[in-house]
Amino acid sequence: MSANAGSAGWGVGASNTTEARLLRRHPGVGSLMTAAKRRIPGFAFDYLEGGVGDELCISRNRRALDEIEIVPRYGDDVSQIQTAVRLFGQDYDLPLGVAPMGLSGLVWPDADLFIAKAAEEANIPFILSMVSNVDVETVCSVAPNTTWQQLYAVPQSDYRVVFDMVDRAERAGVRALVLTMDTPMRQKRLRDTRNGLTVPFRATMRTVYQVATSPRWALQVLRSGQPRFANFVPYVEGEATPNKVANYVNEYMVGPTTWDLIERVRARWKKPLVLKGHQHVEDAVRAIELGVDGLIVSNHGGRQFDAAPAAIDVLQDLRDRLGHGVPIMIDGSICSGLDVLKSRICGADFVFAGRPFLAATAALGKHGPAHMAAMYRSELRGAMGQSGLSDISNVESATFRMHRAQPFGNRRA
Ligand SMILES: Cc1cc2nc3c(=O)[nH]c(=O)nc-3n(C[C@H](O)[C@H](O)[C@H](O)COP(=O)(O)O)c2cc1C
């Protein structure tokens, strides 16, 4: 059979597969965000897109990636491109996973399930948020090979909830545990504050109007019910109504993930343990001393601290101090395969993306996250080909610079 079977001619319009049609409708994250904005209520879109304070940190994440330049290399055969990587003893098809996103059911009902299934099919990790709307047992049953679990501290329960979640993760078959560090306090997100965001959501003139003008979203909510904090249902006394579970989360889940808690989780969880959110070198050193297996350097997608640096900008300092002993991963505005390649070239072992996967789900329902993963894959391959790189595990030869003020060079050892 010819390589072009199923195509009618040359060009992006030639193929008529579902993937090709989706690509023509949504060739990048930008159009998925626009479609998501049209399809879901304003308060849900603001929750997805917004950040803390003046949202400077979100722009900083984007700018840091935009400023990176890679000098292209030509002449070598790049027809056999290898994007697979090994992480914590497991092979993944891309150096990319889905970042944890709590309350994703507000953006699109059952998003956790759709994203988990797509990640399993694409063979990339999906980090389920502790405050997900589908519980860890259900998610692991549809995605047994690629589910990781993120946890926050729940100090007001004397950590009983955290330790029970660790045990549940073990029983459910979670591959790696991620403790989030960068939420010692709740922060003011201006958009959510203005919208009076509440779960379960409250009927006001404004929310009713927004829901009424988002019929597909409203229909999905009618089918699946209002988003609820599914993992917390067992911890509520009596009947776990959505209101009671939300009250529980509101009261109990406030406070930092401390070094002491990390030590205690480390003693209990034998599989890979990852910390997410540290950006300071000394914090990273301390984490490694406590036996943590990996770091996701992150500023929570600009949702917690408006002065935080972009993860990619602190990467080299961390690498200089920590060497190559533990995987250093990053997230924040990784919107394309080119961003994945830039991150790898700048020294990240692995990257995660949040909003693009959730926006794709809001725009296209269950087809969204698979489309997003397919786009990352093809863009990454394209960017590698232009950079003269045929193996994503071997990018040290790339010539690049992170800022215009710098000379071009290769990665520091
Ligand atoms: C809607 C939303 C909810 C989030 N919820 C969580 C969460 O529950 N736990 C967590 O560690 N990070 C959470 N984050 C942060 C992401 O895991 C990730 O750090 C960030 O989104 C990466 O930036 P990006 O969205 O630009 O890719 C959330 C982010 C978004 C957009």
The ligand as an SDF file (V2000), in Angstrom:
LIG
                    3D

 31 33  0  0  0  0  0  0  0  0999 V2000
   -7.3560   24.6700   36.2590 C   0  0  0  0  0  0  0  0  0  0  0  0
   -6.0720   24.3170   36.9460 C   0  0  0  0  0  0  0  0  0  0  0  0
   -6.1090   23.5940   38.1290 C   0  0  0  0  0  0  0  0  0  0  0  0
   -4.9060   23.2370   38.7600 C   0  0  0  0  0  0  0  0  0  0  0  0
   -4.9460   22.4370   39.8760 N   0  0  0  0  0  0  0  0  0  0  0  0
   -3.7970   21.9550   40.3910 C   0  0  0  0  0  0  0  0  0  0  0  0
   -3.8330   20.9870   41.4260 C   0  0  0  0  0  0  0  0  0  0  0  0
   -4.8810   20.5380   41.8620 O   0  0  0  0  0  0  0  0  0  0  0  0
   -2.6340   20.5660   41.9080 N   0  0  0  0  0  0  0  0  0  0  0  0
   -1.4310   21.0280   41.4370 C   0  0  0  0  0  0  0  0  0  0  0  0
   -0.3690   20.6090   41.9150 O   0  0  0  0  0  0  0  0  0  0  0  0
   -1.3910   21.9270   40.4380 N   0  0  0  0  0  0  0  0  0  0  0  0
   -2.5320   22.3780   39.8930 C   0  0  0  0  0  0  0  0  0  0  0  0
   -2.4870   23.2550   38.8450 N   0  0  0  0  0  0  0  0  0  0  0  0
   -1.1830   23.6570   38.2810 C   0  0  0  0  0  0  0  0  0  0  0  0
   -0.7570   22.6790   37.1680 C   0  0  0  0  0  0  0  0  0  0  0  0
   -0.4980   21.4120   37.6940 O   0  0  0  0  0  0  0  0  0  0  0  0
    0.5030   23.1490   36.4260 C   0  0  0  0  0  0  0  0  0  0  0  0
    1.5210   23.4310   37.3490 O   0  0  0  0  0  0  0  0  0  0  0  0
    0.2470   24.3670   35.5480 C   0  0  0  0  0  0  0  0  0  0  0  0
   -1.0760   24.3800   35.0520 O   0  0  0  0  0  0  0  0  0  0  0  0
    1.2150   24.3440   34.3740 C   0  0  0  0  0  0  0  0  0  0  0  0
    1.0180   25.4420   33.5580 O   0  0  0  0  0  0  0  0  0  0  0  0
    0.1740   25.3900   32.1710 P   0  0  0  0  0  0  0  0  0  0  0  0
   -1.2560   25.2860   32.5600 O   0  0  0  0  0  0  0  0  0  0  0  0
    0.5090   26.6940   31.5680 O   0  0  0  0  0  0  0  0  0  0  0  0
    0.6460   24.1980   31.3820 O   0  0  0  0  0  0  0  0  0  0  0  0
   -3.6650   23.6340   38.2070 C   0  0  0  0  0  0  0  0  0  0  0  0
   -3.6540   24.3860   37.0240 C   0  0  0  0  0  0  0  0  0  0  0  0
   -4.8340   24.7090   36.3870 C   0  0  0  0  0  0  0  0  0  0  0  0
   -4.7780   25.4610   35.0840 C   0  0  0  0  0  0  0  0  0  0  0  0
  1  2  1  0
  2  3  1  0
  2 30  2  0
  3  4  2  0
  4  5  1  0
  4 28  1  0
  5  6  2  0
  6  7  1  0
  6 13  1  0
  7  8  2  0
  7  9  1  0
  9 10  1  0
 10 11  2  0
 10 12  1  0
 12 13  2  0
 13 14  1  0
 14 15  1  0
 14 28  1  0
 15 16  1  0
 16 17  1  0
 16 18  1  0
 18 19  1  0
 18 20  1  0
 20 21  1  0
 20 22  1  0
 22 23  1  0
 23 24  1  0
 24 25  2  0
 24 26  1  0
 24 27  1  0
 28 29  2  0
 29 30  1  0
 30 31  1  0
M  END
$$$$
